[in-house]
Amino acid sequence: MITTPTPAAPGSPTPRQPAVAQSAFRRLLADVTEAARILPPNWPLRDFIAVNPLGGLTEKPFAEAAETAGILLGARALPPETWLRAAWRRGRITDADLRAALASHAPTALDGPAISLSGRRLEPETVLLAELHHGLLPPHPQRTNRTLLERLDPQAAALLETHIITYLAAYLDDGQASWPMPGRHLGLYAAWHALAPHTPHLPRTARARLRHLADQPEQALLNALDELGVPEAERMGYLQAHLACLPGWAARLRGHAEQHADAASDLVGYLALRTGVEAALLAPRFPYGTAYIAAAPCRNAGPRQPTPAQRAAHLMPHLGITAYGRNAQDRLAGLLALLPFTRRALVWLEAYEGHYRDRLLTALNRPLTHQQDGDRPVAQVVCCIDPRSEGLRRHLEQQGAYQTLGFAGFFAVALRFSDLAGGAPRTHCPALASPQHDLTERPAPGHHSRAGRHLAGRQVLAAAAQAWRTAKHHPAAPFALADATGWAAGPLAAARTLAPRATTHALRRITRRLTPPAVTDITIDNLTRDQRLHTARTVLTLMGLTQDFARLVVFVGHAARTTNNPYQAALDCGACGGHPGGPNARAAAALLNHAQVRADLAEHGIAIPGTTHFLAAEHDTTTDHVTLLDTHLLPATHQTDAARLTADLERAGTQLAAERCTVLPAAPTRPGPRLARRHVATRAADWAQPFPEWGLAGNAALVIAPRALTRGLDLERRVFLHDYDHTRDGDGTVLENILTAPLVVAQWINSQYYFATVDLHTFGAGTKALHNITGAGQGVLAGATSDLQAGLPWQSLSDGSQLRHEPQRLLTLVHAPLDRLDTLIARHQILRHLIGHGWITLAARTHTHQPWHRRGPDGWQPWSPSGTLSGTAPA
């Protein structure tokens, strides 16, 4: 039990409290952990990792989680009906789509008897469609779970947020500030506690009370909650209210804590900081333990929903009924009550999603296109499942007898990678996985002198950059730098603006002279023989490539190279932790070219022909140029194969660039090959370009099936493609890995785009026009002081005026036995939540001649492209 102290006189310092019992601390820690579930961890911009903003609520049905997001965050989690009605008017949603969605989400209302109004007989379908088309609009969600300071003194609440932002920016700073926060190594609370009493913008009485806070954050948090009078049973919800005040900063703090393997301590300190200042600001007006009771009348009940009677009165004229009695209105209201607002929004969303899904299913039901030109392909090209790779695969297959495969872009090599220059290693694997290997880049044999010149040049450039930063921080720097460099900086800025591609090319030539390209290898020497075998076997088994090897097998990672773009990592490989996939591709190729590894693989039933060589490549998704890597290791016998592949990749990339130009803002709509190449290269080099590429905007589905199902189809770069052949996966292990890793990552990416689109300011990052980078890349602010903008900006979702991303939940299509899927879903809670609670839609079939079956609450049901469900799955 926590002993409640004698109330202090108003305005007097709070006496230090006795040490908390371990049981009280455990309860507090449990409350903090539970409260933090409303926020996903967030990472610095250089490690931009897609997350589901409501990932902590996936144990709830999607509709319930959407309602919770409104209460806790004031966020919209479903597309606004005004936008959806506009989509209906332009034909993106049809009445057939709405009928199918009503049958799924409001069957009771739809199956009811017809009603008579003013002598007219109206079927429920007619009434419900009219309600969807013309009914009263629901109010915007409001955040009703607010802190005491927000309810009792909004001006002081704003002061608290400014205070918090100042200290969090200093604590999380990674080198931008010339004067680091004192005591930062001791943790957030300890560093703040030493400085807060001297913060001039806080009232003097508050600063005096802060001097007497407990030294331990858990003790300080419990003391503050007691002083505010928050009942123990309501503390978790109250802590959520504080976390929701600055959700971006709180999510970044959670990510920082997880990076340092101390997920709870910083959050406890953060909440102790917040509630400690809150109690200090309220103390002069509210005696000890009374603030919570005093704030009760100030609770926000939330927006008022129109009643069924009000909805009925509004709808009557749209049904052509101008004169009606109370009984007629009551009958109509009774029908409308069966379709509450929350369900109505889901009907619209289901119809919007269903329209796209029907088109995709219809396309997949056409006769299959099989590989031609002999049994053995010219090369096997393994690309990331990223939708941008769908376009590259499609265009490459048109060049000749290429077999392309889709696989998670880290190629099952979870690593920490240090490049030639050393420095802090980068984690190249999905956030779900832990890096298994520490790999480094080293000079290739015989190329040490060239690598030395490269490193020496990089040191010169780094020293110059450091000197420039140091000079800028000097008080007289603006005058000195303007005199010393203004003559060059002005023309250079003009050149970068007016001729970005030419200027970037010239700067790169100068950089190459200072840092000539080094010829390097990725060392795998630090891996044991068993580790090499296990990793190599995993790579080939999971991608289903265990036989029929081509002469050249190429792992194509991907990266994006843009200029002056804080969100560049959001365009890199999500499977590589927001980093380029080249190092993973190089590591996989090095393993599978190793003679001992091949011999060990042969003993385990995977025989790689001596004529097969593995090669790495990297696809620049901004320019659609593909570069073959480590070609110095290519045998002379494979030079011709590589030259042919290079030429075909160039043609495929050019065609893809021309295809993308048709939708990029201010791009030529029908460019020739040379113009398309020049244009996308210019976009990558332009430091003023807000739309260098679309990234994964438009992503809508994941297909887990043999390539034959999708080969020859233009999927519009909207589909994740993961190759899978269930006939080669007898025990379902490969499918289990796909469903519990790539599927989850794809759902995170899909959710990040979805939620940023439906609520740009809560789940997105607003517009780039207002962004200021803080903390050397910890995130961006909207203006000088704001919450950390945690999601994607408007320019990643739109062309500046119209959305480019269609907000819809991920559709997952799997070619596998239904009973195997049932077993895996029952085994993994994450799958039960995602599928059973409506976060994704799962459809499957075992063979191409069978109908698709959709997984619903009652099991599998046949699903035709019309969107109707009927019957049950076959045994």
C-alpha positions, -999 to 999 in steps of 0.1 A, spaced: 0 0 0 11 36 -7 8 58 23 -10 90 15 8 119 31 -7 148 49 -19 174 24 5 203 19 -6 238 20 -13 254 -14 19 267 -30 43 249 -6 68 224 -18 56 188 -19 74 168 9 95 139 -3 76 106 -3 87 73 13 101 47 -11 75 28 -31 68 -8 -24 79 -32 -51 43 -42 -56 33 -6 -63 62 -2 -87 51 -34 -106 16 -21 -109 29 12 -122 52 -5 -147 22 -26 -159 1 6 -163 29 24 -182 34 -6 -205 -4 -10 -212 -8 28 -217 21 28 -242 4 3 -265 -16 31 -281 17 43 -297 41 24 -320 78 28 -316 93 54 -339 128 56 -353 151 83 -366 146 95 -402 178 76 -413 161 43 -401 126 51 -413 107 19 -406 70 15 -415 48 7 -386 10 3 -381 2 34 -361 -25 14 -343 -5 -18 -340 -10 -19 -303 -48 -22 -308 -48 -51 -332 -63 -74 -305 -95 -53 -311 -117 -55 -342 -107 -28 -367 -139 -8 -361 -134 -8 -324 -98 2 -327 -109 31 -350 -133 43 -323 -105 40 -297 -82 61 -319 -108 88 -319 -113 88 -281 -76 87 -272 -60 107 -301 -89 126 -317 -79 108 -349 -99 98 -379 -92 61 -387 -118 57 -415 -119 77 -447 -143 107 -445 -176 100 -460 -175 132 -481 -144 118 -498 -160 84 -503 -192 99 -517 -171 118 -542 -155 85 -552 -190 71 -557 -200 100 -579 -170 95 -602 -176 58 -604 -147 46 -582 -174 30 -560 -206 16 -576 -240 7 -560 -231 -29 -567 -201 -25 -544 -223 -9 -518 -248 -37 -519 -221 -63 -515 -207 -43 -485 -242 -40 -469 -247 -77 -473 -215 -82 -453 -218 -55 -426 -256 -50 -422 -274 -82 -432 -301 -77 -406 -310 -43 -420 -308 -55 -456 -329 -86 -450 -358 -69 -432 -392 -63 -446 -401 -34 -469 -416 -3 -452 -445 18 -464 -440 56 -464 -468 79 -476 -482 52 -498 -449 41 -512 -433 7 -506 -396 10 -501 -372 -20 -499 -345 -18 -472 -318 -17 -499 -333 14 -515 -334 32 -481 -299 21 -471 -284 32 -504 -301 66 -501 -287 69 -465 -252 61 -478 -256 86 -507 -273 115 -489 -275 108 -451 -263 132 -424 -225 131 -420 -209 119 -388 -190 144 -367 -152 144 -367 -137 124 -338 -127 143 -307 -101 135 -281 -121 130 -250 -94 115 -227 -77 147 -216 -52 155 -189 -62 176 -158 -41 205 -170 -59 205 -203 -92 206 -186 -84 230 -158 -59 254 -174 -54 251 -212 -29 280 -212 -7 262 -187 -11 230 -207 3 247 -237 32 259 -216 38 223 -204 40 210 -240 65 237 -250 86 227 -219 84 190 -229 94 196 -265 124 216 -255 138 189 -233 129 160 -255 146 176 -285 178 181 -264 177 146 -249 172 128 -282 196 151 -302 222 131 -321 248 158 -328 229 187 -342 232 208 -311 266 223 -305 261 221 -267 248 186 -257 223 183 -229 242 179 -195 236 146 -178 220 131 -209 239 98 -202 220 94 -169 186 91 -187 158 115 -195 144 120 -160 177 125 -143 190 150 -169 157 169 -168 155 168 -130 188 186 -127 179 214 -151 141 219 -147 142 240 -115 163 265 -135 140 267 -165 130 305 -168 97 301 -187 81 281 -158 65 301 -129 86 306 -99 63 285 -76 64 256 -101 102 257 -102 104 257 -64 83 226 -63 103 208 -89 134 210 -67 117 186 -43 107 159 -68 119 124 -59 152 113 -75 137 81 -89 112 85 -118 89 58 -106 87 74 -72 81 108 -87 54 95 -110 35 78 -81 39 110 -60 25 132 -88 -5 109 -94 -12 109 -57 -9 147 -55 -33 151 -85 -57 127 -69 -59 102 -98 -76 70 -85 -54 39 -89 -81 22 -110 -80 50 -135 -42 56 -137 -36 36 -169 -62 57 -188 -48 89 -173 -12 80 -184 -27 73 -219 -40 109 -219 -5 122 -212 10 101 -239 -16 113 -264 -7 149 -259 25 146 -279 21 112 -296 50 118 -321 75 126 -294 63 98 -271 65 73 -300 101 84 -308 110 81 -271 96 46 -271 117 37 -301 147 52 -285 141 31 -253 137 -1 -274 169 6 -293 187 7 -260 169 -24 -246 152 -5 -219 117 0 -232 100 11 -200 125 34 -182 124 64 -205 86 63 -207 84 61 -169 107 91 -168 88 110 -195 55 105 -176 71 114 -143 84 146 -160 49 155 -174 29 147 -143 55 164 -120 53 197 -139 15 193 -141 12 189 -104 35 218 -98 15 241 -121 -19 231 -105 -7 231 -69 -13 269 -62 -50 265 -71 -59 229 -60 -49 214 -26 -32 180 -25 -54 153 -40 -82 175 -52 -74 183 -89 -89 152 -102 -123 158 -85 -122 194 -95 -117 185 -132 -147 161 -133 -172 187 -145 -148 196 -173 -148 162 -190 -155 162 -227 -183 139 -236 -173 138 -272 -192 148 -304 -230 142 -304 -242 117 -330 -274 124 -348 -302 102 -336 -320 78 -359 -350 101 -359 -329 131 -370 -314 109 -397 -348 98 -409 -361 134 -410 -331 144 -431 -335 115 -455 -372 118 -462 -368 145 -490 -340 124 -506 -365 95 -508 -390 118 -526 -413 120 -495 -422 155 -485 -453 149 -463 -451 123 -437 -464 116 -402 -447 106 -369 -453 69 -375 -436 70 -409 -406 87 -395 -404 62 -366 -405 32 -391 -377 48 -411 -357 55 -380 -361 19 -369 -345 7 -401 -317 33 -399 -309 23 -364 -298 -11 -377 -270 8 -396 -252 29 -370 -226 55 -381 -196 34 -371 -209 5 -393 -219 29 -421 -183 41 -424 -172 4 -426 -197 -2 -454 -182 26 -474 -147 13 -468 -156 -22 -477 -172 -10 -509 -142 11 -518 -119 -19 -512 -142 -43 -529 -141 -24 -562 -104 -28 -564 -104 -64 -552 -130 -74 -578 -108 -60 -605 -78 -79 -592 -96 -112 -588 -110 -109 -623 -75 -103 -637 -61 -133 -618 -88 -156 -631 -76 -153 -667 -56 -182 -683 -21 -184 -670 10 -172 -689 38 -198 -688 75 -194 -692 86 -198 -728 119 -202 -747 131 -235 -733 133 -251 -699 163 -232 -684 160 -194 -682 187 -171 -693 190 -159 -657 170 -161 -625 165 -126 -610 153 -125 -574 137 -91 -565 122 -77 -534 85 -82 -529 82 -43 -529 55 -32 -554 80 -11 -573 98 -43 -582 67 -56 -598 72 -31 -627 108 -41 -631 100 -78 -631 73 -73 -657 94 -53 -681 124 -76 -677 104 -107 -685 94 -90 -717 130 -88 -728 135 -126 -730 136 -159 -711 141 -145 -677 127 -161 -646 119 -135 -619 112 -143 -583 98 -122 -554 113 -125 -519 118 -102 -489 146 -78 -499 169 -87 -471 173 -122 -487 170 -140 -454 204 -125 -444 197 -105 -412 229 -85 -406 245 -55 -391 266 -39 -418 297 -17 -416 309 -2 -448 345 4 -459 347 36 -438 337 19 -406 316 38 -382 284 27 -365 269 -4 -382 235 -3 -397 209 -30 -391 197 -45 -424 168 -67 -416 131 -63 -408 121 -48 -375 105 -81 -366 139 -99 -368 172 -95 -349 204 -92 -368 223 -126 -368 256 -116 -384 281 -87 -382 295 -82 -417 319 -57 -430 331 -43 -463 368 -47 -470 391 -39 -500 391 -67 -525 425 -86 -529 448 -65 -550 428 -33 -546 441 -20 -512 458 11 -526 427 22 -545 406 17 -513 432 37 -494 428 67 -518 390 63 -515 392 65 -477 416 94 -477 393 114 -499 364 107 -477 384 119 -447 392 151 -464 355 157 -473 344 148 -438 370 172 -423 358 200 -446 322 193 -436 331 194 -399 350 226 -403 320 242 -421 296 231 -393 320 244 -366 323 277 -384 286 281 -387 282 278 -349 305 307 -343 287 340 -333 303 359 -362 299 331 -387 270 346 -408 293 376 -417 325 357 -422 310 329 -442 291 353 -464 323 372 -473 344 340 -477 320 318 -496 291 339 -509 308 344 -543 307 306 -548 276 296 -528 252 318 -547 261 306 -582 262 270 -570 227 273 -555 214 288 -587 230 260 -608 215 233 -585 181 250 -589 182 257 -626 202 227 -639 200 201 -611 210 170 -632 241 187 -648 252 202 -615 248 170 -596 268 152 -623 296 178 -621 297 175 -583 298 137 -585 327 139 -609 346 161 -585 338 138 -556 349 108 -577 383 124 -583 387 130 -545 373 96 -536 379 72 -565 355 42 -564 369 13 -543 367 -23 -553 355 -42 -522 341 -75 -510 318 -83 -481 336 -106 -458 319 -137 -444 350 -150 -427 337 -143 -392 308 -168 -398 313 -203 -387 309 -232 -411 275 -241 -395 263 -205 -397 272 -203 -434 254 -235 -442 223 -226 -421 220 -192 -437 226 -204 -472 201 -232 -468 176 -208 -453 180 -184 -482 174 -210 -509 146 -229 -491 125 -199 -482 127 -185 -517 119 -219 -532 150 -220 -553 165 -254 -546 168 -269 -580 168 -260 -618 194 -232 -613 202 -209 -642 238 -200 -651 233 -166 -635 212 -161 -603 210 -124 -594 198 -110 -561 184 -75 -567 182 -53 -537 168 -18 -540 175 17 -528 164 53 -536 189 81 -542 174 116 -539 186 150 -530 176 171 -500 149 146 -490 146 139 -452 123 110 -461 148 92 -483 149 62 -460 111 58 -464 119 50 -501 146 24 -492 140 -12 -485 115 -18 -456 128 -54 -453 163 -40 -446 152 -17 -418 148 14 -441 183 9 -456 195 -1 -491 193 -38 -499 226 -40 -518 247 -53 -488 222 -81 -481 223 -91 -518 261 -91 -518 262 -112 -486 237 -138 -500 257 -140 -533 290 -144 -514 276 -172 -493 262 -191 -522 294 -187 -543 315 -202 -515 329 -236 -524 326 -251 -489 290 -238 -486 281 -255 -519 296 -287 -508 277 -287 -475 245 -278 -493 249 -307 -516 251 -330 -486 217 -316 -476 201 -322 -509 206 -288 -526 230 -293 -555 241 -261 -572 257 -267 -606 293 -256 -611 281 -235 -640 259 -214 -617 272 -181 -604 254 -159 -579 256 -121 -584 243 -91 -565 226 -60 -580 208 -29 -567 178 -12 -582 176 26 -578 138 30 -576 140 67 -583 158 64 -617 150 27 -624 187 20 -631 200 -14 -620 237 -18 -612 254 -51 -610 276 -54 -579 309 -72 -573 314 -78 -610 351 -82 -603 342 -117 -589 324 -127 -621 341 -156 -639 352 -150 -675 327 -177 -685 298 -155 -673 308 -122 -687 286 -126 -718 256 -135 -696 261 -105 -674 265 -82 -704 232 -94 -719 215 -90 -685 228 -55 -681 215 -45 -715 181 -60 -708 179 -44 -674 187 -11 -690 158 -15 -715 135 -27 -687 144 2 -665 139 27 -693 104 12 -701 95 14 -664 107 50 -661 85 59 -691 56 42 -674 61 61 -642 64 94 -660 27 91 -669 17 97 -632 45 118 -618 37 155 -614 51 178 -641 66 148 -659 63 142 -697 32 121 -703 45 102 -734 82 104 -732 106 85 -754 133 63 -738 160 90 -736 136 117 -723 122 93 -697 157 85 -684 167 122 -683 136 132 -665 137 106 -637 175 114 -633 167 151 -630 140 144 -603 165 124 -583 191 152 -585 167 182 -579 171 195 -544 137 213 -547 117 183 -559 90 174 -534 79 143 -555 111 124 -565 91 92 -567 59 77 -551 76 50 -530 49 24 -521 19 48 -526 -9 28 -540 0 -5 -523 -31 -26 -519 -25 -63 -520 0 -91 -513 1 -122 -535 18 -153 -522 18 -177 -551 39 -190 -580 48 -163 -605 28 -180 -632 -4 -166 -615 7 -130 -621 32 -132 -650 21 -111 -679 -3 -89 -658 2 -52 -653 -5 -49 -616 2 -11 -617 30 -14 -592 4 -18 -564 10 -54 -554 36 -71 -531 46 -103 -550 61 -132 -529 68 -164 -548 56 -195 -531 49 -231 -544 30 -251 -518 39 -284 -536 75 -278 -525 66 -270 -489 53 -302 -475 53 -293 -438 42 -256 -443 74 -242 -428 80 -218 -457 44 -205 -457 46 -201 -419 77 -179 -423 60 -158 -450 28 -153 -431 46 -143 -398 72 -120 -413 68 -106 -449 30 -105 -445 32 -86 -412 58 -61 -427 36 -56 -457 6 -49 -434 27 -24 -415 36 -6 -447 0 -7 -459 -13 6 -426 13 34 -425 1 46 -459 -36 40 -450 -36 59 -418 -15 88 -430 -39 92 -459 -71 92 -438 -56 115 -410 -25 133 -423 -19 154 -392 -23 127 -366 -8 97 -384 11 115 -411 36 144 -413 16 173 -428 34 190 -456 71 192 -463 67 230 -467 66 234 -429 92 208 -420 123 215 -399 146 187 -391 154 183 -354 180 164 -335 202 157 -365 176 135 -381 156 124 -351 125 136 -369 108 167 -383 88 195 -367 59 214 -383 74 248 -378 97 258 -350 80 239 -322 55 211 -326 49 175 -320 73 152 -338 57 144 -372 58 106 -371 44 94 -404 45 101 -441 42 137 -455 14 148 -479 40 147 -508 44 110 -503 7 104 -507 -5 129 -533 6 148 -564 0 181 -545 -37 183 -551 -51 147 -556 -43 116 -536 -20 91 -552 -26 65 -525 -59 48 -522 -66 41 -485 -76 5 -482 -66 -24 -460 -43 -50 -473 -58 -78 -494 -37 -110 -491 -41 -138 -517 -25 -171 -511 -21 -203 -532 -21 -230 -505 -44 -256 -490 -70 -240 -468 -65 -265 -439 -28 -256 -439 -37 -220 -435 -62 -228 -407 -34 -246 -388 -10 -216 -391 -37 -191 -382 -46 -211 -351 -9 -213 -342 -1 -176 -343 -20 -149 -324 -8 -121 -347 -25 -139 -377 -57 -145 -357 -58 -108 -348 -50 -94 -383 -74 -117 -401 -101 -123 -375 -104 -87 -366 -106 -72 -401 -71 -56 -403 -65 -75 -435 -86 -96 -459 -74 -131 -466 -84 -151 -496 -69 -184 -508 -72 -214 -531 -52 -245 -536 -53 -247 -574 -59 -222 -602 -90 -241 -614 -107 -237 -580 -127 -206 -568 -111 -182 -543 -123 -186 -507 -124 -158 -483 -116 -162 -446 -144 -148 -425 -156 -151 -389 -174 -183 -398 -145 -199 -417 -139 -201 -454 -166 -191 -480 -164 -190 -518 -156 -156 -530 -163 -145 -566 -152 -112 -582 -188 -100 -577 -180 -97 -540 -207 -121 -529 -201 -148 -503 -221 -181 -502 -218 -216 -490 -189 -231 -471 -154 -242 -480 -149 -277 -493 -136 -303 -469 
